[in-house]
Amino acid sequence: MIRPFQPMSAGAIAQANATSSAGGSLPETCNVVALYNSSATAVVFWECRTLTSTADAGPTAVVPASGGATGGFPIPPGQLIRVTVAPGIKKYATIASAADGILYITPGQGN
């Protein structure tokens, strides 16, 4: 069944784009996250993990490099992308190709 995306009330997080990994926690009840990259130039890389305890360390985001190094999920400049996340305790991390703009992270439910 298709359910429209419903953002959590007052749930948006503004994460400044930075060239070092930064992150936080997401509500346990969200199953979709809308990610909007306000930068005109920077690509943001997103990592999210479901953990067994709130004391567990979250992920560290990395920018992939040529030669096979892997990184997070890329969010191009000026784009809005919705990502499904697993239920439970979740922590995320972001890193950007430049310290330009903000990644708006909006947890919610739906498709």
N, CA, C and O of each residue as an XYZ file, in Angstrom:
444
protein
N       0.830     -1.175      0.000
C       0.000      0.000      0.000
C       0.879      1.245      0.000
O       1.827      1.328      0.781
N       0.588      2.191     -0.844
C       1.351      3.430     -0.911
C       0.809      4.415      0.108
O      -0.387      4.705      0.141
N       1.711      4.927      0.939
C       1.361      5.950      1.925
C       2.247      7.161      1.671
O       3.469      7.017      1.643
N       1.687      8.332      1.488
C       2.497      9.527      1.261
C       3.447      9.776      2.440
O       3.135      9.447      3.584
N       4.591     10.354      2.143
C       5.554     10.695      3.180
C       4.929     11.675      4.157
O       4.344     12.679      3.752
N       5.055     11.380      5.447
C       4.550     12.244      6.508
C       5.710     12.601      7.427
O       6.170     11.754      8.194
N       6.191     13.844      7.364
C       7.296     14.239      8.233
C       6.867     14.263      9.694
O       5.707     14.533     10.004
N       7.798     13.983     10.578
C       7.524     14.067     12.009
C       7.421     15.539     12.388
O       8.185     16.364     11.886
N       6.504     15.865     13.249
C       6.285     17.240     13.687
C       7.556     17.793     14.329
O       8.119     17.179     15.236
N       8.002     18.950     13.855
C       9.202     19.627     14.375
C      10.402     18.697     14.419
O      11.223     18.778     15.332
N      10.505     17.807     13.429
C      11.558     16.805     13.458
C      12.758     17.078     12.581
O      13.732     16.326     12.635
N      12.726     18.147     11.757
C      13.826     18.399     10.827
C      15.114     18.764     11.566
O      15.100     19.483     12.565
N      16.213     18.251     11.049
C      17.547     18.499     11.594
C      18.343     19.235     10.528
O      18.337     18.822      9.368
N      19.026     20.310     10.888
C      19.895     21.041      9.965
C      21.333     20.685     10.297
O      21.846     21.062     11.351
N      21.987     19.956      9.393
C      23.372     19.519      9.592
C      24.240     20.311      8.612
O      24.135     20.123      7.400
N      25.092     21.189      9.128
C      25.965     21.980      8.256
C      26.892     21.056      7.479
O      27.493     20.144      8.046
N      27.004     21.301      6.174
C      27.926     20.513      5.358
C      29.350     20.816      5.789
O      29.745     21.979      5.870
N      30.116     19.777      6.064
C      31.491     19.922      6.527
C      32.356     18.847      5.886
O      31.856     17.808      5.453
N      33.653     19.107      5.829
C      34.572     18.144      5.233
C      35.105     17.140      6.242
O      36.025     16.381      5.936
N      34.536     17.127      7.445
C      34.830     16.081      8.427
C      33.505     15.446      8.841
O      32.457     16.089      8.788
N      33.559     14.203      9.247
C      32.345     13.452      9.569
C      31.641     14.036     10.793
O      32.269     14.316     11.814
N      30.314     14.216     10.668
C      29.488     14.705     11.767
C      28.173     13.949     11.710
O      27.780     13.478     10.643
N      27.489     13.824     12.831
C      26.236     13.079     12.793
C      25.406     13.237     14.031
O      25.633     14.121     14.857
N      24.420     12.342     14.142
C      23.507     12.382     15.260
C      22.589     11.184     15.247
O      22.860     10.186     14.579
N      21.500     11.284     15.989
C      20.536     10.188     16.115
C      19.245     10.537     15.389
O      18.919     11.709     15.197
N      18.519      9.499     14.989
C      17.197      9.648     14.389
C      16.170      9.013     15.309
O      16.506      8.102     16.066
N      14.918      9.475     15.262
C      13.878      8.863     16.092
C      13.706      7.378     15.746
O      13.768      6.996     14.578
N      13.494      6.563     16.751
C      13.332      5.117     16.537
C      12.111      4.800     15.691
O      12.083      3.774     15.011
N      11.101      5.662     15.719
C       9.852      5.366     15.028
C       9.849      5.763     13.550
O       8.914      5.410     12.830
N      10.855      6.476     13.085
C      10.848      6.867     11.670
C      11.278      5.684     10.799
O      12.109      4.871     11.203
N      10.695      5.603      9.594
C      11.103      4.554      8.655
C      11.522      5.123      7.310
O      11.948      4.383      6.423
N      11.402      6.440      7.155
C      11.846      7.142      5.947
C      12.485      8.449      6.380
O      12.035      9.097      7.325
N      13.552      8.829      5.667
C      14.212     10.095      5.939
C      14.293     10.870      4.624
O      14.767     10.344      3.616
N      13.825     12.127      4.639
C      13.973     13.000      3.486
C      15.250     13.813      3.684
O      15.444     14.426      4.734
N      16.119     13.817      2.671
C      17.405     14.489      2.750
C      17.459     15.564      1.670
O      17.358     15.251      0.483
N      17.618     16.833      2.066
C      17.721     17.923      1.101
C      19.072     18.603      1.270
O      19.387     19.109      2.347
N      19.868     18.615      0.211
C      21.182     19.250      0.214
C      21.035     20.656     -0.367
O      20.804     20.807     -1.566
N      21.167     21.689      0.477
C      20.969     23.060      0.030
C      22.183     23.654     -0.695
O      22.105     24.765     -1.219
N      23.284     22.934     -0.726
C      24.492     23.451     -1.363
C      24.326     23.565     -2.883
O      23.614     22.779     -3.508
N      25.002     24.562     -3.456
C      25.025     24.705     -4.910
C      26.194     23.942     -5.522
O      26.233     23.738     -6.736
N      27.155     23.515     -4.684
C      28.364     22.878     -5.222
C      28.764     21.571     -4.544
O      29.322     20.693     -5.202
N      28.494     21.418     -3.251
C      29.007     20.266     -2.498
C      28.112     19.036     -2.626
O      26.887     19.137     -2.565
N      28.734     17.889     -2.801
C      28.031     16.603     -2.711
C      28.153     16.151     -1.262
O      29.236     16.205     -0.681
N      27.031     15.699     -0.670
C      27.034     15.203      0.701
C      26.932     13.679      0.656
O      26.165     13.124     -0.132
N      27.704     13.011      1.502
C      27.654     11.551      1.596
C      27.022     11.188      2.935
O      27.420     11.705      3.979
N      26.029     10.290      2.896
C      25.174      9.940      4.025
C      25.395      8.482      4.410
O      25.443      7.608      3.544
N      25.526      8.224      5.687
C      25.581      6.865      6.246
C      24.566      6.794      7.379
O      24.433      7.744      8.151
N      23.850      5.678      7.486
C      22.913      5.478      8.585
C      22.979      4.025      9.010
O      22.984      3.129      8.165
N      23.029      3.783     10.311
C      23.083      2.416     10.827
C      22.045      2.211     11.914
O      21.761      3.111     12.705
N      21.488      1.015     11.938
C      20.619      0.603     13.034
C      21.514     -0.073     14.061
O      22.337     -0.919     13.710
N      21.359      0.295     15.323
C      22.237     -0.173     16.391
C      21.444     -0.967     17.422
O      20.215     -0.915     17.440
N      22.143     -1.695     18.275
C      21.476     -2.483     19.305
C      21.279     -1.707     20.600
O      20.483     -2.110     21.448
N      22.000     -0.589     20.762
C      21.908      0.201     21.987
C      22.213      1.656     21.675
O      22.959      1.943     20.738
N      21.646      2.580     22.445
C      21.943      3.997     22.243
C      23.397      4.310     22.593
O      23.923      5.340     22.172
N      24.054      3.429     23.360
C      25.456      3.630     23.719
C      26.406      3.224     22.590
O      27.580      3.591     22.616
N      25.912      2.467     21.591
C      26.759      2.050     20.482
C      27.196      3.261     19.663
O      26.441      4.217     19.489
N      28.419      3.202     19.170
C      28.918      4.277     18.308
C      28.208      4.220     16.967
O      27.915      3.140     16.454
N      27.941      5.353     16.420
C      27.322      5.417     15.107
C      28.369      5.310     14.017
O      29.548      5.095     14.296
N      27.937      5.459     12.777
C      28.859      5.333     11.651
C      29.738      6.572     11.505
O      29.461      7.624     12.081
N      30.796      6.422     10.725
C      31.626      7.540     10.302
C      31.478      7.639      8.800
O      31.661      6.647      8.095
N      31.152      8.808      8.299
C      30.975      8.988      6.861
C      32.313      9.292      6.211
O      33.153      9.984      6.787
N      32.504      8.772      5.009
C      33.718      9.037      4.248
C      33.344      9.424      2.824
O      32.324      8.989      2.288
N      34.198     10.255      2.223
C      34.050     10.606      0.812
C      34.774      9.538      0.015
O      35.957      9.300      0.258
N      34.103      8.880     -0.936
C      34.791      7.870     -1.719
C      35.878      8.505     -2.582
O      35.737      9.637     -3.045
N      36.945      7.773     -2.787
C      38.051      8.267     -3.609
C      38.208      7.368     -4.831
O      37.765      6.219     -4.837
N      38.840      7.908     -5.854
C      39.087      7.077     -7.036
C      40.017      5.935     -6.657
O      40.800      6.054     -5.715
N      39.935      4.867     -7.362
C      40.768      3.707     -7.062
C      40.056      2.674     -6.218
O      40.696      1.760     -5.698
N      38.726      2.796     -6.066
C      37.971      1.736     -5.412
C      37.564      1.993     -3.977
O      36.850      1.170     -3.404
N      37.986      3.106     -3.355
C      37.568      3.369     -1.978
C      36.063      3.630     -1.954
O      35.535      4.333     -2.815
N      35.388      3.068     -0.982
C      33.935      3.225     -0.891
C      33.577      4.332      0.087
O      34.359      4.681      0.971
N      32.382      4.876     -0.091
C      31.920      5.942      0.792
C      30.435      5.834      1.000
O      29.825      4.817      0.669
N      29.850      6.880      1.549
C      28.427      6.898      1.837
C      27.579      7.112      0.599
O      28.086      7.193     -0.520
N      26.271      7.201      0.824
C      25.298      7.426     -0.236
C      25.378      8.889     -0.660
O      25.208      9.765      0.189
N      25.631      9.199     -1.945
C      25.788     10.588     -2.361
C      24.458     11.317     -2.543
O      23.498     10.769     -3.086
N      24.428     12.560     -2.077
C      23.273     13.443     -2.272
C      23.799     14.652     -3.050
O      24.512     15.486     -2.492
N      23.450     14.748     -4.333
C      23.969     15.842     -5.164
C      23.487     17.213     -4.689
O      22.493     17.310     -3.970
N      24.197     18.275     -5.094
C      23.787     19.631     -4.730
C      22.365     19.928     -5.198
O      21.981     19.580     -6.315
N      21.590     20.578     -4.329
C      20.247     21.019     -4.669
C      19.215     19.919     -4.801
O      18.134     20.169     -5.335
N      19.498     18.724     -4.342
C      18.584     17.597     -4.527
C      17.888     17.196     -3.226
O      18.432     17.348     -2.132
N      16.678     16.684     -3.380
C      15.890     16.113     -2.291
C      15.731     14.625     -2.580
O      15.247     14.240     -3.644
N      16.140     13.797     -1.630
C      16.093     12.344     -1.792
C      15.454     11.751     -0.546
O      15.758     12.173      0.570
N      14.565     10.771     -0.731
C      14.002     10.043      0.413
C      14.664      8.676      0.487
O      14.856      8.002     -0.525
N      15.011      8.279      1.718
C      15.706      7.023      1.963
C      14.936      6.239      3.020
O      14.541      6.795      4.045
N      14.724      4.961      2.774
C      14.103      4.084      3.771
C      15.154      3.678      4.794
O      16.281      3.345      4.429
N      14.791      3.705      6.067
C      15.694      3.295      7.140
C      15.001      2.219      7.987
O      13.773      2.152      8.045
N      15.793      1.402      8.622
C      15.257      0.300      9.426
C      14.672      0.826     10.740
O      15.095      1.869     11.239
N      13.702      0.102     11.295
C      13.163      0.502     12.599
C      14.199      0.291     13.704
O      15.136     -0.493     13.556
N      14.014      0.992     14.789
C      14.896      0.817     15.938
C      15.830      2.006     16.133
O      15.614      3.084     15.580
N      16.869      1.786     16.930
C      17.847      2.819     17.264
C      18.713      3.082     16.036
O      19.331      2.169     15.488
N      18.748      4.360     15.610
C      19.493      4.710     14.400
C      20.395      5.902     14.664
O      20.006      6.860     15.332
N      21.609      5.829     14.128
C      22.512      6.976     14.124
C      22.987      7.186     12.697
O      23.133      6.234     11.930
N      23.229      8.456     12.349
C      23.666      8.793     11.003
C      24.961      9.601     11.069
O      25.329     10.140     12.112
N      25.630      9.665      9.934
C      26.802     10.515      9.782
C      26.793     11.095      8.377
O      26.294     10.473      7.439
N      27.348     12.289      8.243
C      27.459     12.942      6.937
C      28.869     13.495      6.777
O      29.572     13.756      7.754
N      29.256     13.664      5.535
C      30.487     14.368      5.188
C      30.251     14.957      3.812
O      29.546     14.362      2.997
N      30.827     16.111      3.542
C      30.599     16.778      2.259
C      31.917     16.995      1.529
O      32.988     17.010      2.135
N      31.816     17.160      0.226
C      33.005     17.427     -0.581
C      33.518     18.856     -0.376
O      34.651     19.169     -0.740
N      32.681     19.723      0.209
C      33.066     21.097      0.548
C      32.178     21.591      1.689
O      31.045     21.133      1.840
N      32.690     22.518      2.484
C      31.926     23.084      3.594
C      31.024     24.179      3.051
O      31.275     25.366      3.261
N      29.976     23.772      2.353
C      29.086     24.706      1.664
C      27.653     24.204      1.787
O      27.344     23.110      1.315
N      26.778     24.979      2.409
C      25.370     24.606      2.494
C      25.026     23.797      3.719
O      25.840     23.607      4.623
N      23.787     23.323      3.722
C      23.237     22.567      4.848
C      22.520     21.347      4.302
O      21.865     21.417      3.262
N      22.645     20.226      5.003
C      21.842     19.047      4.712
C      20.679     19.060      5.694
O      20.882     18.976      6.906
N      19.452     19.167      5.168
C      18.260     19.124      6.002
C      17.775     17.677      6.047
O      17.472     17.079      5.014
N      17.708     17.131      7.241
C      17.338     15.736      7.463
C      15.963     15.731      8.119
O      15.808     16.205      9.245
N      14.968     15.197      7.419
C      13.603     15.201      7.942
C      13.119     13.774      8.116
O      12.780     13.121      7.129
N      13.077     13.264      9.359
C      12.570     11.919      9.597
C      11.046     11.894      9.482
O      10.379     12.889      9.768
N      10.509     10.767      9.069
C       9.078     10.626      8.956
C       8.680      9.190      8.693
O       9.433      8.255      8.966
N       7.472      9.032      8.152
C       6.960      7.706      7.820
C       6.270      7.779      6.472
O       5.865      8.855      6.033
N       6.137      6.655      5.827
C       5.475      6.595      4.527
C       6.351      5.963      3.478
O       7.291      5.230      3.788
N       6.033      6.255      2.225
C       6.811      5.705      1.102
C       7.586      6.798      0.418
O       8.301      6.536     -0.549
